[in-house]
Amino acid sequence: MATLIAVYLGRTTVNRCDLKCYGARTEVAECECICDGMNHGVGLARAEANTRASSQDWIAASRASGLEFDGVEVCVGAQAEPLF
């Protein structure tokens, strides 16, 4: 299961976006991950593009909402456009 973005407090994951979200077949209202539903059910390729475009906004929104974390990890596929 590929995690696209995760935020940590120490070694504990406090929020993330992964296959459970971008591979979902349930309603967006059930999404509680860091993407706030943007990646819900869109598939890996679209979710990587969304994460590339919006990860900094999601991190800022998480901080603004009071989520406490001290580390962020974004998967390689969501960091840059594919070369080929």
Stockholm file with secondary structure:
# STOCKHOLM 1.0

chainA/1-84         MATLIAVYLGRTTVNRCDLKCYGARTEVAECECICDGMNHGVGLARAEANTRASSQDWIAASRASGLEFDGVEVCVGAQAEPLF
#=GR chainA/1-84 SS CCCSEEEEETTEEEEEECHHHHTCCSCGGGCCSTTTTTTTTSCHHHHHHHHHHHHHHHHHHHHHTTCCCSEEEECGGGTSCCCC
#=GC SS_cons        CCCSEEEEETTEEEEEECHHHHTCCSCGGGCCSTTTTTTTTSCHHHHHHHHHHHHHHHHHHHHHTTCCCSEEEECGGGTSCCCC
//
